[in-house]
């Protein structure tokens, strides 16, 4: 497989993952994804931002989230996210530190 085809397939897989999380599984909470898998929708938007920044494209966290979510993050949260309980928050603190790092907060 040539490099361009590989890039196109990887991009298609990313788009399918995004569609799945944003349209088919809006019931899945970001905090639960992070606690179970070590990443969430916010991580995907951050990785998008980091890829843009690495290519010299200035993009803020808020801009990347709006691109990924298709709306301001606050709007997504209001529509789809529920308040986390104490157990979820405690697990998140550990998962975030292990998978993202405190410097990315």
Phi, psi and omega in degrees: 000135179280162186299317181297319178296318178300315179299316181295321178292319177297319178296320178295320178296319177298315180298322179292319176299314179300312179300317180300313182287329186268335185243323185264333184231050177293344179287339181283122183280142177305318183296323178291321176299314181296317182294326182268320188250346180084010174205163179211187180301322179296323176297317178300319178291325178293319178297324175297313179300313181298322177295318178297311181300322179295338179261012178082013178263114180289126180209128178277167176301317181295319178296316180296319179296319180295322176296312182295310184283341182077013181190165175303142182302323180300323178292317177301314180301315180299323183280325194232342185260145177250164179292132179283146176273174184299321180295316178298317181296320179294316179295323179297318181304317179291311182299319180296313181298319182286325189254334183246313182102143183298333181290349181262002184297000000 
